Amino acid sequence: MPLGEFELIRRYFAAASCAQGAAGVALGIGDDCALLELAGDEQLAVSTDTLVVGVHFPEQADPFLLGQRALGVSASDLAAMGAAPLGFTLAITLPAADADWLEAFARGLDCMAARCGLRLIGGDTTRGPLSLTLTVFGRLPRGQALTRAGAQVGDLLCVGGALGEAAAALPLVLGQVAADGVHAEALLARYWSPMPQLDLGQALRGRATAALDISDGLLADCGHIAQASAVGLRIELEHLPLSVALREQAGAKALTCALAGGDDYLLAFTLPPAELAPLQQAGWPIQVVGQAVAGSGVQVIDCNGAPFVLSHGGYQHFGPSRD
Amino acid sequence: MPLGEFELIRRYFAAASCAQGAAGVALGIGDDCALLELAGDEQLAVSTDTLVVGVHFPEQADPFLLGQRALGVSASDLAAMGAAPLGFTLAITLPAADADWLEAFARGLDCMAARCGLRLIGGDTTRGPLSLTLTVFGRLPRGQALTRAGAQVGDLLCVGGALGEAAAALPLVLGQVAADGVHAEALLARYWSPMPQLDLGQALRGRATAALDISDGLLADCGHIAQASAVGLRIELEHLPLSVALREQAGAKALTCALAGGDDYLLAFTLPPAELAPLQQAGWPIQVVGQAVAGSGVQVIDCNGAPFVLSHGGYQHFGPSRD
């Protein structure tokens, strides 16, 4: 089935959902989290993600790593809004009760929960084909959420670390390439244990003008910021942070991984120039990769200022499509 | 697979989850909702439920009715805590994008959302075997949630309406009996459009000493209150509210439906005797069916005060087991 049909479903439910501004709802479907109004000048950030076996992860996935990754990916949506982590629910559907599998899965989940400061507060266990739905909760002072809208012409386009590593790990995850050596190990860790940038997200409150987490690739996700903010974004090729591990493993595909590779779960955000130095001096791992310009869409330019076009289609996540 | 294995999984995750009293968590796994502490003397009630095709509903289920029922069942957990409805997320996994099915499902969902005062605030759409995970949110003044613990000896045991109608509808739902006549129609409506008693739940705040919603049958659910509250509960057979539709449709099985039939999604709660009259005078549909006594467990007595034992095993929900 083409990806487009599921995109249509999403739009269908988005249209059916309440409009932003409805009583009690500060932000509905369409950003990294929804925001609910609470008493006491507080908002609740909520995000739900489902992972289905054979679509989002292979059946033979290591259950410990799967537990880590499932929660890491969901928690990243809280980071993208600048929310302080609160808790999560887990709805798990299993074909059978395999004690070893569950024990390892729960350890992976616990491990990521401790790293993120999130607590398992509830859930449901049902029988059926393996799938996981995690709903994460965070809190925010009212009006301080980082959304995709708000980037201004002249802002710096920044990311929270080296790009493309999770994409470079995909051939290793799928067993298409043998995972030998220290670089392979580093990349696999990035894929299976994404580290949501929750602290960075909170540090960016009141400073960044727009933000999201990179799940579909820098180009695609910057497209969301550009559209929501009604600006253009220019990415400078020479400033893309590429790790040694990425260059060694991906070789000629390193740039494709960095620009179009998903699953990094680093933050991408826009920052007024004056905000950069204090954040970097405070030790935040911020890399400037471009800027917001008048216009629309996302453009990549090389060191001569000439447009750069990927020779190669977009990134494929695990499985036949991203749905 | 025996039901017990999934019960073990639930216990496993409950043990892995934070203890009640952990910072920010007022109530963890084990009641109808988890409670998160918020600023401003407010708590957030959260509940997650998954429905899997072939386990919780038949593949040929009418999508409009399925949408209604899925949200109604989840919202009932908010009613059971006395929470004011806020919003919900929907994670839907679908094998294919069928526009007619989706349109009808979303209409059913919208219809129940409007009846409950809940807003769709976010979600996820993924490809795979049909399943639905709904997470519902409500708000509560701090410390006013109705939990399963708190019933006192001498309290009245009450329910929010006529019992057993959804169970009596099950043979109609499964096509085992032809659905003819006005009674069949009424029962099917109770099954497919459970009406969560959200207003009653809020009216019981500060009055009821324990509460839950009847999902597994009066006997089984009263067992949860008895255990959590460390009291016994005595149910008086002659006071069970049985509708004409139930008597007509279920015949000799009417009592079994009322005592052991699940899926009613009415509230069951304990009330100090002095609280009853003002609530009934205010028009709340409260039926007294027994009382809390010293001891443990749930006992049913007939009009002579003799113990009554169901001749018949527990209630079966749709499908091979309740998981």
Boltz contact constraints between the chains, C-beta under 6 A:
constraints:
  - contact:
      token1: [A, 5]
      token2: [B, 97]
      max_distance: 6.0
  - contact:
      token1: [A, 6]
      token2: [B, 125]
      max_distance: 6.0
  - contact:
      token1: [A, 9]
      token2: [B, 97]
      max_distance: 6.0
  - contact:
      token1: [A, 9]
      token2: [B, 125]
      max_distance: 6.0
  - contact:
      token1: [A, 10]
      token2: [B, 125]
      max_distance: 6.0
  - contact:
      token1: [A, 16]
      token2: [B, 106]
      max_distance: 6.0
  - contact:
      token1: [A, 16]
      token2: [B, 110]
      max_distance: 6.0
  - contact:
      token1: [A, 17]
      token2: [B, 120]
      max_distance: 6.0
  - contact:
      token1: [A, 18]
      token2: [B, 119]
      max_distance: 6.0
  - contact:
      token1: [A, 22]
      token2: [B, 119]
      max_distance: 6.0
  - contact:
      token1: [A, 24]
      token2: [B, 86]
      max_distance: 6.0
  - contact:
      token1: [A, 25]
      token2: [B, 119]
      max_distance: 6.0
  - contact:
      token1: [A, 25]
      token2: [B, 121]
      max_distance: 6.0
  - contact:
      token1: [A, 28]
      token2: [B, 121]
      max_distance: 6.0
  - contact:
      token1: [A, 29]
      token2: [B, 122]
      max_distance: 6.0
  - contact:
      token1: [A, 34]
      token2: [B, 121]
      max_distance: 6.0
  - contact:
      token1: [A, 34]
      token2: [B, 122]
      max_distance: 6.0
  - contact:
      token1: [A, 36]
      token2: [B, 86]
      max_distance: 6.0
  - contact:
      token1: [A, 36]
      token2: [B, 87]
      max_distance: 6.0
  - contact:
      token1: [A, 38]
      token2: [B, 38]
      max_distance: 6.0
  - contact:
      token1: [A, 39]
      token2: [B, 40]
      max_distance: 6.0
  - contact:
      token1: [A, 39]
      token2: [B, 42]
      max_distance: 6.0
  - contact:
      token1: [A, 40]
      token2: [B, 39]
      max_distance: 6.0
  - contact:
      token1: [A, 40]
      token2: [B, 40]
      max_distance: 6.0
  - contact:
      token1: [A, 42]
      token2: [B, 38]
      max_distance: 6.0
  - contact:
      token1: [A, 42]
      token2: [B, 39]
      max_distance: 6.0
  - contact:
      token1: [A, 48]
      token2: [B, 89]
      max_distance: 6.0
  - contact:
      token1: [A, 48]
      token2: [B, 91]
      max_distance: 6.0
  - contact:
      token1: [A, 48]
      token2: [B, 122]
      max_distance: 6.0
  - contact:
      token1: [A, 48]
      token2: [B, 123]
      max_distance: 6.0
  - contact:
      token1: [A, 48]
      token2: [B, 124]
      max_distance: 6.0
  - contact:
      token1: [A, 49]
      token2: [B, 124]
      max_distance: 6.0
  - contact:
      token1: [A, 50]
      token2: [B, 91]
      max_distance: 6.0
  - contact:
      token1: [A, 50]
      token2: [B, 93]
      max_distance: 6.0
  - contact:
      token1: [A, 50]
      token2: [B, 124]
      max_distance: 6.0
  - contact:
      token1: [A, 50]
      token2: [B, 126]
      max_distance: 6.0
  - contact:
      token1: [A, 52]
      token2: [B, 93]
      max_distance: 6.0
  - contact:
      token1: [A, 52]
      token2: [B, 126]
      max_distance: 6.0
  - contact:
      token1: [A, 52]
      token2: [B, 128]
      max_distance: 6.0
  - contact:
      token1: [A, 55]
      token2: [B, 127]
      max_distance: 6.0
  - contact:
      token1: [A, 55]
      token2: [B, 128]
      max_distance: 6.0
  - contact:
      token1: [A, 86]
      token2: [B, 24]
      max_distance: 6.0
  - contact:
      token1: [A, 86]
      token2: [B, 36]
      max_distance: 6.0
  - contact:
      token1: [A, 87]
      token2: [B, 36]
      max_distance: 6.0
  - contact:
      token1: [A, 89]
      token2: [B, 48]
      max_distance: 6.0
  - contact:
      token1: [A, 91]
      token2: [B, 48]
      max_distance: 6.0
  - contact:
      token1: [A, 91]
      token2: [B, 50]
      max_distance: 6.0
  - contact:
      token1: [A, 91]
      token2: [B, 133]
      max_distance: 6.0
  - contact:
      token1: [A, 93]
      token2: [B, 50]
      max_distance: 6.0
  - contact:
      token1: [A, 93]
      token2: [B, 52]
      max_distance: 6.0
  - contact:
      token1: [A, 97]
      token2: [B, 5]
      max_distance: 6.0
  - contact:
      token1: [A, 97]
      token2: [B, 9]
      max_distance: 6.0
  - contact:
      token1: [A, 106]
      token2: [B, 16]
      max_distance: 6.0
  - contact:
      token1: [A, 110]
      token2: [B, 16]
      max_distance: 6.0
  - contact:
      token1: [A, 119]
      token2: [B, 18]
      max_distance: 6.0
  - contact:
      token1: [A, 119]
      token2: [B, 25]
      max_distance: 6.0
  - contact:
      token1: [A, 120]
      token2: [B, 17]
      max_distance: 6.0
  - contact:
      token1: [A, 121]
      token2: [B, 25]
      max_distance: 6.0
  - contact:
      token1: [A, 121]
      token2: [B, 28]
      max_distance: 6.0
  - contact:
      token1: [A, 121]
      token2: [B, 34]
      max_distance: 6.0
  - contact:
      token1: [A, 122]
      token2: [B, 29]
      max_distance: 6.0
  - contact:
      token1: [A, 122]
      token2: [B, 34]
      max_distance: 6.0
  - contact:
      token1: [A, 122]
      token2: [B, 48]
      max_distance: 6.0
  - contact:
      token1: [A, 123]
      token2: [B, 48]
      max_distance: 6.0
  - contact:
      token1: [A, 124]
      token2: [B, 48]
      max_distance: 6.0
  - contact:
      token1: [A, 124]
      token2: [B, 49]
      max_distance: 6.0
  - contact:
      token1: [A, 124]
      token2: [B, 50]
      max_distance: 6.0
  - contact:
      token1: [A, 125]
      token2: [B, 6]
      max_distance: 6.0
  - contact:
      token1: [A, 125]
      token2: [B, 9]
      max_distance: 6.0
  - contact:
      token1: [A, 125]
      token2: [B, 10]
      max_distance: 6.0
  - contact:
      token1: [A, 126]
      token2: [B, 50]
      max_distance: 6.0
  - contact:
      token1: [A, 126]
      token2: [B, 52]
      max_distance: 6.0
  - contact:
      token1: [A, 126]
      token2: [B, 323]
      max_distance: 6.0
  - contact:
      token1: [A, 127]
      token2: [B, 55]
      max_distance: 6.0
  - contact:
      token1: [A, 127]
      token2: [B, 323]
      max_distance: 6.0
  - contact:
      token1: [A, 128]
      token2: [B, 52]
      max_distance: 6.0
  - contact:
      token1: [A, 128]
      token2: [B, 55]
      max_distance: 6.0
  - contact:
      token1: [A, 129]
      token2: [B, 129]
      max_distance: 6.0
  - contact:
      token1: [A, 133]
      token2: [B, 91]
      max_distance: 6.0
  - contact:
      token1: [A, 133]
      token2: [B, 133]
      max_distance: 6.0
  - contact:
      token1: [A, 135]
      token2: [B, 135]
      max_distance: 6.0
  - contact:
      token1: [A, 323]
      token2: [B, 126]
      max_distance: 6.0
  - contact:
      token1: [A, 323]
      token2: [B, 127]
      max_distance: 6.0
